[in-house]
Each structure stands twice: as C-alpha cells, then as structure tokens.
Amino acid sequence: MSDRRLNVKDVAYISMLAALCVLATFIKIPFGSGAMVHLGSATVFTAGILFGGVYAGWGAAIGSAFYDLLMGFSPYTFWSFFIKGIAGYLVGMIAMGAYPDYEGASRAGIFRVTLACFIGAMWTLLGYVVAWWSVIGSLSVALANIPASLLTSAVGFIVTMLIYKRLRIYVETKFR
C-alpha cells in the first residue's frame, strides 16, 4: 500500500465519485422495512474497479452518508459511512490496489473483479444487517431485508460488468 498523501486532484476525484454515488442511489425502489434496491452499489463497485481502494472507499463513504443525511435516513448515516466506505475500499484494493495504475501493471481480470464485487457485497450485507438490527431494534426485520441487499448488490454487479470495460478505456486516457 502506498503511503502517499492525497492531493487536490485526488480530492476532486473523490468528490466526483461521492456525487455519483449520491445520484445513483436516488435511482431506487423501496423494498422491505427501510431497505431499498438502488444503483449506488453499482457506483461503489465501478469506482473500486476503475479508481482503486482509496478513491472508491472515500467516495462511497462520503456519498452514501450524504445521501442518508439528504434523504432523512440520519440514523443510518454513521453506518453507511463505514459500511459503504469499507466496501468501496475492499473492492478497489482487490481489483486495483490502493491507487489506480494506468500503466497496465494492475489491471483487474474478470476473476478479480468478480471476487472484489462479491466481497464488497458480502461486507455490505453483513454491515447492513447489523445496522438495521441496531436502528430498528428487530433482528427479524433486519433479516427480512437481506433479499433487498442481495438484489441491490446483484443489480450493481450486473451494471458494473456492463460498463466497467468501456469506462476503463476512457478513465485510463483522461484521468492520468
């Protein structure tokens, strides 16, 4: 892992990814008690694969927490910051490492991309079961929201698989 400091360019990328996370989470369908199926996970997965763990982690943490604050889900803000932030970091670290290497040294293959998304999805599922249980106070309601979390991650994975290769070409040429 690199111990370099974030610079202005890094902060701009993280801000852009956070904004995309907020916008993608707006595309949602309510499902269960407090759960929803949304495209925020697609943003987290795609950011990790294209931008690495640091950018995806911070972008997902800030974007998810901001969405919760903006939409009145304030009991989940703390939870989302850490759950989605760690998910983005995990996906990025597994797929790309801490920071992107656009010289081709760490391009993620399909197995690493799939593994990264799976681990990110499982972390998110576990984290939100604990969050729902804590906020709602009912383990049975928290467990009833598992299908929504799995569906959100599945939709996120499918969207990511459809777009990341095309976006990689653009990102590699424009974001060096």
VMD Tcl script that builds the backbone (N, CA, C; Angstrom):
set m [mol new atoms 528]
animate dup $m
set s [atomselect $m all]
$s set {name element resname resid chain x y z} {
  {N N MET 1 A 0.839 -1.185 0.000}
  {CA C MET 1 A 0.000 0.000 0.000}
  {C C MET 1 A 0.878 1.239 0.000}
  {N N SER 2 A 0.444 2.191 -0.732}
  {CA C SER 2 A 1.179 3.445 -0.822}
  {C C SER 2 A 0.855 4.333 0.369}
  {N N ASP 3 A 1.866 5.048 0.833}
  {CA C ASP 3 A 1.633 5.958 1.964}
  {C C ASP 3 A 1.621 7.411 1.496}
  {N N ARG 4 A 1.339 7.629 0.245}
  {CA C ARG 4 A 1.328 8.986 -0.283}
  {C C ARG 4 A 0.139 9.766 0.269}
  {N N ARG 5 A 0.275 11.072 0.281}
  {CA C ARG 5 A -0.797 11.948 0.766}
  {C C ARG 5 A -1.748 12.275 -0.370}
  {N N LEU 6 A -2.995 12.536 -0.012}
  {CA C LEU 6 A -3.962 12.956 -1.016}
  {C C LEU 6 A -3.649 14.374 -1.461}
  {N N ASN 7 A -3.764 14.609 -2.753}
  {CA C ASN 7 A -3.556 15.959 -3.281}
  {C C ASN 7 A -4.893 16.517 -3.779}
  {N N VAL 8 A -4.862 17.703 -4.337}
  {CA C VAL 8 A -6.083 18.370 -4.798}
  {C C VAL 8 A -6.783 17.534 -5.870}
  {N N LYS 9 A -6.023 16.950 -6.761}
  {CA C LYS 9 A -6.586 16.108 -7.821}
  {C C LYS 9 A -7.307 14.895 -7.218}
  {N N ASP 10 A -6.710 14.286 -6.202}
  {CA C ASP 10 A -7.336 13.151 -5.521}
  {C C ASP 10 A -8.660 13.566 -4.881}
  {N N VAL 11 A -8.663 14.704 -4.214}
  {CA C VAL 11 A -9.879 15.198 -3.559}
  {C C VAL 11 A -10.967 15.473 -4.602}
  {N N ALA 12 A -10.582 15.983 -5.760}
  {CA C ALA 12 A -11.552 16.225 -6.835}
  {C C ALA 12 A -12.156 14.910 -7.323}
  {N N TYR 13 A -11.335 13.882 -7.509}
  {CA C TYR 13 A -11.840 12.579 -7.943}
  {C C TYR 13 A -12.773 11.989 -6.883}
  {N N ILE 14 A -12.368 12.062 -5.631}
  {CA C ILE 14 A -13.194 11.530 -4.548}
  {C C ILE 14 A -14.528 12.266 -4.489}
  {N N SER 15 A -14.496 13.577 -4.653}
  {CA C SER 15 A -15.729 14.367 -4.653}
  {C C SER 15 A -16.642 13.970 -5.804}
  {N N MET 16 A -16.067 13.764 -6.968}
  {CA C MET 16 A -16.840 13.340 -8.129}
  {C C MET 16 A -17.479 11.977 -7.871}
  {N N LEU 17 A -16.716 11.045 -7.317}
  {CA C LEU 17 A -17.251 9.714 -7.033}
  {C C LEU 17 A -18.331 9.761 -5.958}
  {N N ALA 18 A -18.156 10.620 -4.953}
  {CA C ALA 18 A -19.185 10.780 -3.919}
  {C C ALA 18 A -20.471 11.318 -4.534}
  {N N ALA 19 A -20.355 12.309 -5.413}
  {CA C ALA 19 A -21.541 12.870 -6.073}
  {C C ALA 19 A -22.235 11.823 -6.938}
  {N N LEU 20 A -21.457 11.023 -7.663}
  {CA C LEU 20 A -22.048 9.958 -8.473}
  {C C LEU 20 A -22.757 8.926 -7.601}
  {N N CYS 21 A -22.179 8.629 -6.446}
  {CA C CYS 21 A -22.796 7.686 -5.514}
  {C C CYS 21 A -24.151 8.207 -5.029}
  {N N VAL 22 A -24.204 9.478 -4.682}
  {CA C VAL 22 A -25.466 10.085 -4.242}
  {C C VAL 22 A -26.493 10.001 -5.377}
  {N N LEU 23 A -26.109 10.429 -6.562}
  {CA C LEU 23 A -27.036 10.430 -7.693}
  {C C LEU 23 A -27.520 9.029 -8.038}
  {N N ALA 24 A -26.632 8.066 -8.037}
  {CA C ALA 24 A -27.017 6.691 -8.375}
  {C C ALA 24 A -27.941 6.090 -7.319}
  {N N THR 25 A -27.775 6.479 -6.073}
  {CA C THR 25 A -28.628 5.954 -5.011}
  {C C THR 25 A -30.041 6.520 -5.105}
  {N N PHE 26 A -30.190 7.671 -5.750}
  {CA C PHE 26 A -31.525 8.223 -5.979}
  {C C PHE 26 A -32.357 7.324 -6.894}
  {N N ILE 27 A -31.698 6.533 -7.718}
  {CA C ILE 27 A -32.410 5.609 -8.610}
  {C C ILE 27 A -32.688 4.354 -7.792}
  {N N LYS 28 A -33.890 4.310 -7.194}
  {CA C LYS 28 A -34.175 3.272 -6.206}
  {C C LYS 28 A -35.621 2.814 -6.249}
  {N N ILE 29 A -35.823 1.631 -5.656}
  {CA C ILE 29 A -37.147 1.068 -5.434}
  {C C ILE 29 A -37.200 0.648 -3.974}
  {N N PRO 30 A -38.118 1.208 -3.164}
  {CA C PRO 30 A -38.231 0.777 -1.759}
  {C C PRO 30 A -38.546 -0.721 -1.688}
  {N N PHE 31 A -37.978 -1.390 -0.691}
  {CA C PHE 31 A -38.108 -2.840 -0.587}
  {C C PHE 31 A -37.963 -3.219 0.876}
  {N N GLY 32 A -38.982 -3.766 1.495}
  {CA C GLY 32 A -38.893 -4.196 2.888}
  {C C GLY 32 A -38.967 -3.028 3.845}
  {N N SER 33 A -38.554 -3.253 5.063}
  {CA C SER 33 A -38.601 -2.234 6.127}
  {C C SER 33 A -37.316 -1.423 6.139}
  {N N GLY 34 A -37.321 -0.316 5.431}
  {CA C GLY 34 A -36.159 0.559 5.424}
  {C C GLY 34 A -35.127 0.210 4.382}
  {N N ALA 35 A -35.293 -0.897 3.681}
  {CA C ALA 35 A -34.340 -1.291 2.650}
  {C C ALA 35 A -34.795 -0.748 1.301}
  {N N MET 36 A -33.873 -0.735 0.359}
  {CA C MET 36 A -34.214 -0.307 -0.991}
  {C C MET 36 A -33.236 -0.941 -1.969}
  {N N VAL 37 A -33.706 -1.140 -3.180}
  {CA C VAL 37 A -32.860 -1.592 -4.270}
  {C C VAL 37 A -32.483 -0.334 -5.042}
  {N N HIS 38 A -31.182 -0.095 -5.205}
  {CA C HIS 38 A -30.709 1.143 -5.822}
  {C C HIS 38 A -29.440 0.896 -6.630}
  {N N LEU 39 A -29.001 1.916 -7.347}
  {CA C LEU 39 A -27.798 1.798 -8.181}
  {C C LEU 39 A -26.537 2.317 -7.492}
  {N N GLY 40 A -26.628 2.684 -6.229}
  {CA C GLY 40 A -25.448 3.144 -5.505}
  {C C GLY 40 A -24.354 2.093 -5.447}
  {N N SER 41 A -24.748 0.834 -5.304}
  {CA C SER 41 A -23.741 -0.236 -5.257}
  {C C SER 41 A -23.001 -0.368 -6.577}
  {N N ALA 42 A -23.693 -0.122 -7.683}
  {CA C ALA 42 A -23.010 -0.150 -8.983}
  {C C ALA 42 A -21.913 0.905 -9.027}
  {N N THR 43 A -22.188 2.067 -8.451}
  {CA C THR 43 A -21.181 3.131 -8.402}
  {C C THR 43 A -20.000 2.718 -7.536}
  {N N VAL 44 A -20.289 2.116 -6.390}
  {CA C VAL 44 A -19.225 1.683 -5.484}
  {C C VAL 44 A -18.344 0.639 -6.167}
  {N N PHE 45 A -18.969 -0.352 -6.786}
  {CA C PHE 45 A -18.205 -1.406 -7.456}
  {C C PHE 45 A -17.376 -0.838 -8.614}
  {N N THR 46 A -18.012 -0.032 -9.448}
  {CA C THR 46 A -17.328 0.526 -10.612}
  {C C THR 46 A -16.187 1.450 -10.195}
  {N N ALA 47 A -16.422 2.272 -9.185}
  {CA C ALA 47 A -15.360 3.168 -8.698}
  {C C ALA 47 A -14.171 2.374 -8.182}
  {N N GLY 48 A -14.434 1.306 -7.460}
  {CA C GLY 48 A -13.343 0.476 -6.952}
  {C C GLY 48 A -12.515 -0.130 -8.064}
  {N N ILE 49 A -13.193 -0.628 -9.082}
  {CA C ILE 49 A -12.506 -1.282 -10.195}
  {C C ILE 49 A -11.714 -0.280 -11.038}
  {N N LEU 50 A -12.244 0.915 -11.194}
  {CA C LEU 50 A -11.589 1.906 -12.048}
  {C C LEU 50 A -10.604 2.809 -11.317}
  {N N PHE 51 A -10.873 3.107 -10.044}
  {CA C PHE 51 A -10.091 4.120 -9.339}
  {C C PHE 51 A -9.316 3.598 -8.133}
  {N N GLY 52 A -9.484 2.342 -7.763}
  {CA C GLY 52 A -8.743 1.794 -6.643}
  {C C GLY 52 A -9.421 2.026 -5.306}
  {N N GLY 53 A -8.832 1.452 -4.263}
  {CA C GLY 53 A -9.437 1.423 -2.947}
  {C C GLY 53 A -9.594 2.754 -2.248}
  {N N VAL 54 A -8.612 3.628 -2.369}
  {CA C VAL 54 A -8.668 4.904 -1.655}
  {C C VAL 54 A -9.784 5.778 -2.220}
  {N N TYR 55 A -9.810 5.949 -3.528}
  {CA C TYR 55 A -10.853 6.781 -4.135}
  {C C TYR 55 A -12.236 6.183 -3.911}
  {N N ALA 56 A -12.378 4.897 -4.168}
  {CA C ALA 56 A -13.687 4.255 -4.032}
  {C C ALA 56 A -14.153 4.250 -2.577}
  {N N GLY 57 A -13.241 3.999 -1.663}
  {CA C GLY 57 A -13.610 3.980 -0.247}
  {C C GLY 57 A -14.114 5.322 0.236}
  {N N TRP 58 A -13.344 6.370 -0.029}
  {CA C TRP 58 A -13.769 7.705 0.393}
  {C C TRP 58 A -15.001 8.175 -0.354}
  {N N GLY 59 A -15.055 7.921 -1.659}
  {CA C GLY 59 A -16.217 8.328 -2.449}
  {C C GLY 59 A -17.494 7.646 -1.974}
  {N N ALA 60 A -17.411 6.338 -1.713}
  {CA C ALA 60 A -18.583 5.590 -1.236}
  {C C ALA 60 A -18.980 6.030 0.168}
  {N N ALA 61 A -18.011 6.246 1.030}
  {CA C ALA 61 A -18.313 6.660 2.407}
  {C C ALA 61 A -19.010 8.011 2.424}
  {N N ILE 62 A -18.429 8.982 1.750}
  {CA C ILE 62 A -18.986 10.338 1.747}
  {C C ILE 62 A -20.315 10.375 0.997}
  {N N GLY 63 A -20.374 9.748 -0.163}
  {CA C GLY 63 A -21.598 9.760 -0.961}
  {C C GLY 63 A -22.759 9.066 -0.270}
  {N N SER 64 A -22.525 7.913 0.317}
  {CA C SER 64 A -23.600 7.179 0.995}
  {C C SER 64 A -24.076 7.910 2.239}
  {N N ALA 65 A -23.148 8.434 3.004}
  {CA C ALA 65 A -23.528 9.184 4.209}
  {C C ALA 65 A -24.288 10.454 3.844}
  {N N PHE 66 A -23.828 11.139 2.805}
  {CA C PHE 66 A -24.512 12.352 2.378}
  {C C PHE 66 A -25.924 12.036 1.889}
  {N N TYR 67 A -26.085 10.944 1.151}
  {CA C TYR 67 A -27.413 10.544 0.698}
  {C C TYR 67 A -28.335 10.320 1.909}
  {N N ASP 68 A -27.853 9.606 2.904}
  {CA C ASP 68 A -28.675 9.349 4.093}
  {C C ASP 68 A -29.072 10.645 4.786}
  {N N LEU 69 A -28.153 11.576 4.909}
  {CA C LEU 69 A -28.480 12.868 5.520}
  {C C LEU 69 A -29.486 13.643 4.674}
  {N N LEU 70 A -29.262 13.656 3.380}
  {CA C LEU 70 A -30.108 14.405 2.462}
  {C C LEU 70 A -31.536 13.863 2.420}
  {N N MET 71 A -31.683 12.554 2.511}
  {CA C MET 71 A -32.993 11.931 2.351}
  {C C MET 71 A -33.687 11.607 3.681}
  {N N GLY 72 A -33.104 12.025 4.794}
  {CA C GLY 72 A -33.761 11.821 6.079}
  {C C GLY 72 A -33.520 10.463 6.714}
  {N N PHE 73 A -32.489 9.769 6.289}
  {CA C PHE 73 A -32.134 8.485 6.889}
  {C C PHE 73 A -31.000 8.665 7.896}
  {N N SER 74 A -31.070 9.742 8.664}
  {CA C SER 74 A -29.952 10.093 9.543}
  {C C SER 74 A -29.545 8.996 10.524}
  {N N PRO 75 A -30.439 8.110 10.980}
  {CA C PRO 75 A -29.956 7.036 11.855}
  {C C PRO 75 A -28.958 6.108 11.171}
  {N N TYR 76 A -28.969 6.105 9.838}
  {CA C TYR 76 A -28.070 5.224 9.086}
  {C C TYR 76 A -26.807 5.921 8.588}
  {N N THR 77 A -26.694 7.215 8.792}
  {CA C THR 77 A -25.573 7.975 8.245}
  {C C THR 77 A -24.227 7.414 8.704}
  {N N PHE 78 A -24.066 7.247 9.988}
  {CA C PHE 78 A -22.823 6.690 10.549}
  {C C PHE 78 A -22.558 5.307 9.972}
  {N N TRP 79 A -23.597 4.486 9.954}
  {CA C TRP 79 A -23.455 3.115 9.454}
  {C C TRP 79 A -23.042 3.116 7.984}
  {N N SER 80 A -23.737 3.918 7.177}
  {CA C SER 80 A -23.444 3.942 5.744}
  {C C SER 80 A -22.028 4.430 5.466}
  {N N PHE 81 A -21.578 5.431 6.222}
  {CA C PHE 81 A -20.233 5.947 6.033}
  {C C PHE 81 A -19.215 4.811 6.128}
  {N N PHE 82 A -19.325 4.007 7.164}
  {CA C PHE 82 A -18.343 2.935 7.369}
  {C C PHE 82 A -18.620 1.706 6.504}
  {N N ILE 83 A -19.876 1.306 6.391}
  {CA C ILE 83 A -20.187 0.105 5.611}
  {C C ILE 83 A -19.824 0.303 4.140}
  {N N LYS 84 A -20.336 1.363 3.534}
  {CA C LYS 84 A -20.071 1.596 2.111}
  {C C LYS 84 A -18.627 2.031 1.870}
  {N N GLY 85 A -18.066 2.779 2.806}
  {CA C GLY 85 A -16.668 3.179 2.661}
  {C C GLY 85 A -15.734 1.984 2.651}
  {N N ILE 86 A -15.955 1.074 3.580}
  {CA C ILE 86 A -15.118 -0.133 3.624}
  {C C ILE 86 A -15.392 -1.014 2.406}
  {N N ALA 87 A -16.658 -1.092 1.985}
  {CA C ALA 87 A -16.974 -1.886 0.784}
  {C C ALA 87 A -16.230 -1.338 -0.433}
  {N N GLY 88 A -16.265 -0.027 -0.621}
  {CA C GLY 88 A -15.544 0.572 -1.744}
  {C C GLY 88 A -14.049 0.322 -1.658}
  {N N TYR 89 A -13.520 0.452 -0.446}
  {CA C TYR 89 A -12.091 0.215 -0.245}
  {C C TYR 89 A -11.733 -1.242 -0.568}
  {N N LEU 90 A -12.548 -2.180 -0.082}
  {CA C LEU 90 A -12.284 -3.593 -0.345}
  {C C LEU 90 A -12.336 -3.914 -1.833}
  {N N VAL 91 A -13.374 -3.432 -2.500}
  {CA C VAL 91 A -13.497 -3.685 -3.941}
  {C C VAL 91 A -12.286 -3.107 -4.669}
  {N N GLY 92 A -11.944 -1.877 -4.348}
  {CA C GLY 92 A -10.816 -1.236 -5.016}
  {C C GLY 92 A -9.485 -1.908 -4.745}
  {N N MET 93 A -9.258 -2.278 -3.499}
  {CA C MET 93 A -7.977 -2.921 -3.149}
  {C C MET 93 A -7.835 -4.271 -3.836}
  {N N ILE 94 A -8.910 -5.030 -3.890}
  {CA C ILE 94 A -8.844 -6.350 -4.523}
  {C C ILE 94 A -8.689 -6.205 -6.037}
  {N N ALA 95 A -9.423 -5.275 -6.621}
  {CA C ALA 95 A -9.402 -5.129 -8.081}
  {C C ALA 95 A -8.202 -4.344 -8.592}
  {N N MET 96 A -7.817 -3.252 -7.896}
  {CA C MET 96 A -6.798 -2.339 -8.443}
  {C C MET 96 A -5.647 -2.020 -7.507}
  {N N GLY 97 A -5.816 -2.201 -6.232}
  {CA C GLY 97 A -4.831 -1.731 -5.274}
  {C C GLY 97 A -5.297 -0.413 -4.675}
  {N N ALA 98 A -4.427 0.243 -3.943}
  {CA C ALA 98 A -4.812 1.476 -3.248}
  {C C ALA 98 A -5.142 2.598 -4.232}
  {N N TYR 99 A -4.297 2.786 -5.228}
  {CA C TYR 99 A -4.480 3.838 -6.228}
  {C C TYR 99 A -4.409 3.206 -7.605}
  {N N PRO 100 A -5.057 3.812 -8.593}
  {CA C PRO 100 A -5.020 3.226 -9.929}
  {C C PRO 100 A -3.631 3.296 -10.534}
  {N N ASP 101 A -3.306 2.273 -11.282}
  {CA C ASP 101 A -2.047 2.223 -12.013}
  {C C ASP 101 A -2.400 2.072 -13.485}
  {N N TYR 102 A -2.468 3.181 -14.196}
  {CA C TYR 102 A -2.919 3.150 -15.573}
  {C C TYR 102 A -1.818 2.800 -16.557}
  {N N GLU 103 A -0.698 2.376 -16.059}
  {CA C GLU 103 A 0.353 1.915 -16.964}
  {C C GLU 103 A 0.155 0.442 -17.293}
  {N N GLY 104 A -0.906 -0.166 -16.764}
  {CA C GLY 104 A -1.231 -1.539 -17.119}
  {C C GLY 104 A -0.724 -2.573 -16.141}
  {N N ALA 105 A -0.015 -2.170 -15.100}
  {CA C ALA 105 A 0.582 -3.136 -14.192}
  {C C ALA 105 A -0.450 -3.852 -13.322}
  {N N SER 106 A -1.573 -3.212 -13.028}
  {CA C SER 106 A -2.520 -3.855 -12.116}
  {C C SER 106 A -3.949 -3.868 -12.651}
  {N N ARG 107 A -4.089 -4.110 -13.918}
  {CA C ARG 107 A -5.436 -4.232 -14.476}
  {C C ARG 107 A -6.092 -5.486 -13.918}
  {N N ALA 108 A -7.298 -5.318 -13.450}
  {CA C ALA 108 A -8.009 -6.435 -12.855}
  {C C ALA 108 A -8.640 -7.305 -13.937}
  {N N GLY 109 A -8.427 -8.612 -13.820}
  {CA C GLY 109 A -9.087 -9.559 -14.699}
  {C C GLY 109 A -10.498 -9.833 -14.191}
  {N N ILE 110 A -11.254 -10.585 -14.959}
  {CA C ILE 110 A -12.653 -10.848 -14.625}
  {C C ILE 110 A -12.790 -11.581 -13.290}
  {N N PHE 111 A -11.862 -12.478 -12.983}
  {CA C PHE 111 A -11.947 -13.185 -11.706}
  {C C PHE 111 A -11.766 -12.226 -10.534}
  {N N ARG 112 A -10.756 -11.365 -10.618}
  {CA C ARG 112 A -10.530 -10.398 -9.532}
  {C C ARG 112 A -11.670 -9.406 -9.407}
  {N N VAL 113 A -12.230 -8.990 -10.520}
  {CA C VAL 113 A -13.363 -8.068 -10.490}
  {C C VAL 113 A -14.560 -8.737 -9.825}
  {N N THR 114 A -14.847 -9.965 -10.218}
  {CA C THR 114 A -15.974 -10.697 -9.638}
  {C C THR 114 A -15.754 -10.940 -8.148}
  {N N LEU 115 A -14.559 -11.368 -7.784}
  {CA C LEU 115 A -14.237 -11.592 -6.376}
  {C C LEU 115 A -14.353 -10.298 -5.579}
  {N N ALA 116 A -13.856 -9.216 -6.126}
  {CA C ALA 116 A -13.919 -7.921 -5.441}
  {C C ALA 116 A -15.365 -7.504 -5.188}
  {N N CYS 117 A -16.202 -7.639 -6.200}
  {CA C CYS 117 A -17.617 -7.266 -6.049}
  {C C CYS 117 A -18.321 -8.189 -5.057}
  {N N PHE 118 A -18.003 -9.473 -5.106}
  {CA C PHE 118 A -18.622 -10.426 -4.178}
  {C C PHE 118 A -18.248 -10.089 -2.736}
  {N N ILE 119 A -16.986 -9.828 -2.484}
  {CA C ILE 119 A -16.555 -9.496 -1.126}
  {C C ILE 119 A -17.171 -8.177 -0.677}
  {N N GLY 120 A -17.212 -7.195 -1.564}
  {CA C GLY 120 A -17.867 -5.932 -1.233}
  {C C GLY 120 A -19.342 -6.125 -0.915}
  {N N ALA 121 A -20.012 -6.970 -1.680}
  {CA C ALA 121 A -21.438 -7.238 -1.451}
  {C C ALA 121 A -21.660 -7.961 -0.123}
  {N N MET 122 A -20.823 -8.930 0.199}
  {CA C MET 122 A -20.987 -9.666 1.454}
  {C C MET 122 A -20.709 -8.763 2.665}
  {N N TRP 123 A -19.700 -7.909 2.544}
  {CA C TRP 123 A -19.419 -6.946 3.622}
  {C C TRP 123 A -20.624 -6.016 3.817}
  {N N THR 124 A -21.173 -5.526 2.709}
  {CA C THR 124 A -22.326 -4.628 2.781}
  {C C THR 124 A -23.526 -5.332 3.408}
  {N N LEU 125 A -23.770 -6.565 3.011}
  {CA C LEU 125 A -24.877 -7.336 3.578}
  {C C LEU 125 A -24.713 -7.489 5.085}
  {N N LEU 126 A -23.560 -7.938 5.511}
  {CA C LEU 126 A -23.304 -8.121 6.942}
  {C C LEU 126 A -23.427 -6.801 7.693}
  {N N GLY 127 A -22.845 -5.762 7.149}
  {CA C GLY 127 A -22.886 -4.456 7.805}
  {C C GLY 127 A -24.290 -3.920 7.960}
  {N N TYR 128 A -25.094 -4.045 6.899}
  {CA C TYR 128 A -26.448 -3.501 6.986}
  {C C TYR 128 A -27.380 -4.364 7.826}
  {N N VAL 129 A -27.146 -5.656 7.908}
  {CA C VAL 129 A -27.944 -6.466 8.849}
  {C C VAL 129 A -27.712 -5.960 10.271}
  {N N VAL 130 A -26.461 -5.713 10.606}
  {CA C VAL 130 A -26.155 -5.166 11.937}
  {C C VAL 130 A -26.752 -3.768 12.095}
  {N N ALA 131 A -26.650 -2.943 11.072}
  {CA C ALA 131 A -27.199 -1.582 11.132}
  {C C ALA 131 A -28.713 -1.608 11.302}
  {N N TRP 132 A -29.398 -2.415 10.495}
  {CA C TRP 132 A -30.856 -2.494 10.605}
  {C C TRP 132 A -31.259 -2.997 11.989}
  {N N TRP 133 A -30.574 -4.000 12.460}
  {CA C TRP 133 A -30.876 -4.551 13.781}
  {C C TRP 133 A -30.690 -3.481 14.852}
  {N N SER 134 A -29.609 -2.730 14.739}
  {CA C SER 134 A -29.324 -1.683 15.718}
  {C C SER 134 A -30.340 -0.544 15.654}
  {N N VAL 135 A -30.651 -0.075 14.451}
  {CA C VAL 135 A -31.535 1.090 14.294}
  {C C VAL 135 A -33.002 0.712 14.528}
  {N N ILE 136 A -33.436 -0.392 13.921}
  {CA C ILE 136 A -34.837 -0.796 14.021}
  {C C ILE 136 A -35.113 -1.523 15.337}
  {N N GLY 137 A -34.112 -2.235 15.833}
  {CA C GLY 137 A -34.260 -2.956 17.092}
  {C C GLY 137 A -34.865 -4.339 16.956}
  {N N SER 138 A -34.922 -4.848 15.737}
  {CA C SER 138 A -35.524 -6.156 15.499}
  {C C SER 138 A -34.639 -6.963 14.551}
  {N N LEU 139 A -34.138 -8.080 15.047}
  {CA C LEU 139 A -33.316 -8.943 14.200}
  {C C LEU 139 A -34.153 -9.545 13.073}
  {N N SER 140 A -35.403 -9.895 13.339}
  {CA C SER 140 A -36.236 -10.500 12.297}
  {C C SER 140 A -36.480 -9.517 11.139}
  {N N VAL 141 A -36.697 -8.237 11.442}
  {CA C VAL 141 A -36.859 -7.239 10.382}
  {C C VAL 141 A -35.540 -7.058 9.631}
  {N N ALA 142 A -34.434 -7.035 10.365}
  {CA C ALA 142 A -33.126 -6.911 9.720}
  {C C ALA 142 A -32.879 -8.070 8.767}
  {N N LEU 143 A -33.202 -9.273 9.200}
  {CA C LEU 143 A -33.007 -10.446 8.346}
  {C C LEU 143 A -33.964 -10.435 7.153}
  {N N ALA 144 A -35.146 -9.865 7.337}
  {CA C ALA 144 A -36.106 -9.772 6.233}
  {C C ALA 144 A -35.615 -8.831 5.134}
  {N N ASN 145 A -34.679 -7.942 5.451}
  {CA C ASN 145 A -34.135 -7.011 4.462}
  {C C ASN 145 A -32.972 -7.600 3.662}
  {N N ILE 146 A -32.569 -8.813 3.982}
  {CA C ILE 146 A -31.461 -9.448 3.261}
  {C C ILE 146 A -31.736 -9.551 1.757}
  {N N PRO 147 A -32.926 -9.965 1.326}
  {CA C PRO 147 A -33.151 -10.036 -0.129}
  {C C PRO 147 A -32.926 -8.702 -0.845}
  {N N ALA 148 A -33.319 -7.597 -0.217}
  {CA C ALA 148 A -33.108 -6.286 -0.840}
  {C C ALA 148 A -31.624 -5.990 -0.986}
  {N N SER 149 A -30.846 -6.305 0.025}
  {CA C SER 149 A -29.405 -6.073 -0.044}
  {C C SER 149 A -28.767 -6.931 -1.131}
  {N N LEU 150 A -29.160 -8.198 -1.182}
  {CA C LEU 150 A -28.612 -9.086 -2.213}
  {C C LEU 150 A -29.027 -8.647 -3.614}
  {N N LEU 151 A -30.267 -8.209 -3.751}
  {CA C LEU 151 A -30.743 -7.743 -5.054}
  {C C LEU 151 A -30.018 -6.465 -5.480}
  {N N THR 152 A -29.810 -5.551 -4.539}
  {CA C THR 152 A -29.070 -4.325 -4.843}
  {C C THR 152 A -27.652 -4.653 -5.299}
  {N N SER 153 A -27.010 -5.575 -4.594}
  {CA C SER 153 A -25.649 -5.958 -4.984}
  {C C SER 153 A -25.636 -6.677 -6.328}
  {N N ALA 154 A -26.625 -7.515 -6.580}
  {CA C ALA 154 A -26.691 -8.223 -7.866}
  {C C ALA 154 A -26.891 -7.239 -9.014}
  {N N VAL 155 A -27.815 -6.287 -8.837}
  {CA C VAL 155 A -28.029 -5.265 -9.857}
  {C C VAL 155 A -26.757 -4.441 -10.036}
  {N N GLY 156 A -26.123 -4.077 -8.933}
  {CA C GLY 156 A -24.867 -3.331 -9.001}
  {C C GLY 156 A -23.787 -4.084 -9.748}
  {N N PHE 157 A -23.692 -5.387 -9.491}
  {CA C PHE 157 A -22.701 -6.220 -10.167}
  {C C PHE 157 A -22.976 -6.275 -11.673}
  {N N ILE 158 A -24.240 -6.490 -12.047}
  {CA C ILE 158 A -24.594 -6.578 -13.465}
  {C C ILE 158 A -24.290 -5.258 -14.182}
  {N N VAL 159 A -24.691 -4.155 -13.591}
  {CA C VAL 159 A -24.426 -2.846 -14.194}
  {C C VAL 159 A -22.916 -2.629 -14.326}
  {N N THR 160 A -22.182 -2.962 -13.285}
  {CA C THR 160 A -20.718 -2.811 -13.305}
  {C C THR 160 A -20.105 -3.645 -14.426}
  {N N MET 161 A -20.537 -4.884 -14.565}
  {CA C MET 161 A -19.989 -5.746 -15.611}
  {C C MET 161 A -20.289 -5.195 -17.003}
  {N N LEU 162 A -21.427 -4.526 -17.143}
  {CA C LEU 162 A -21.801 -3.977 -18.449}
  {C C LEU 162 A -21.012 -2.722 -18.817}
  {N N ILE 163 A -20.550 -1.966 -17.810}
  {CA C ILE 163 A -19.949 -0.663 -18.137}
  {C C ILE 163 A -18.468 -0.518 -17.825}
  {N N TYR 164 A -17.913 -1.325 -16.932}
  {CA C TYR 164 A -16.561 -1.006 -16.467}
  {C C TYR 164 A -15.489 -1.107 -17.548}
  {N N LYS 165 A -15.596 -2.034 -18.475}
  {CA C LYS 165 A -14.564 -2.156 -19.514}
  {C C LYS 165 A -14.550 -0.943 -20.438}
  {N N ARG 166 A -15.733 -0.470 -20.784}
  {CA C ARG 166 A -15.807 0.720 -21.641}
  {C C ARG 166 A -15.324 1.955 -20.891}
  {N N LEU 167 A -15.738 2.070 -19.638}
  {CA C LEU 167 A -15.302 3.214 -18.839}
  {C C LEU 167 A -13.806 3.175 -18.562}
  {N N ARG 168 A -13.238 1.993 -18.443}
  {CA C ARG 168 A -11.799 1.872 -18.178}
  {C C ARG 168 A -10.992 2.545 -19.275}
  {N N ILE 169 A -11.387 2.348 -20.509}
  {CA C ILE 169 A -10.674 2.967 -21.636}
  {C C ILE 169 A -10.699 4.484 -21.485}
  {N N TYR 170 A -11.867 5.029 -21.176}
  {CA C TYR 170 A -11.998 6.475 -21.001}
  {C C TYR 170 A -11.181 6.957 -19.809}
  {N N VAL 171 A -11.303 6.277 -18.690}
  {CA C VAL 171 A -10.611 6.685 -17.460}
  {C C VAL 171 A -9.096 6.624 -17.652}
  {N N GLU 172 A -8.618 5.585 -18.297}
  {CA C GLU 172 A -7.174 5.448 -18.494}
  {C C GLU 172 A -6.604 6.558 -19.352}
  {N N THR 173 A -7.380 7.079 -20.270}
  {CA C THR 173 A -6.859 8.138 -21.134}
  {C C THR 173 A -7.098 9.529 -20.545}
  {N N LYS 174 A -8.142 9.733 -19.800}
  {CA C LYS 174 A -8.493 11.075 -19.305}
  {C C LYS 174 A -8.053 11.367 -17.878}
  {N N PHE 175 A -7.848 10.351 -17.052}
  {CA C PHE 175 A -7.600 10.580 -15.632}
  {C C PHE 175 A -6.191 10.204 -15.200}
  {N N ARG 176 A -5.251 10.328 -16.047}
  {CA C ARG 176 A -3.864 10.012 -15.673}
  {C C ARG 176 A -3.292 11.070 -14.787}
}
mol reanalyze $m
mol bondsrecalc $m
mol representation Tube
mol addrep $m
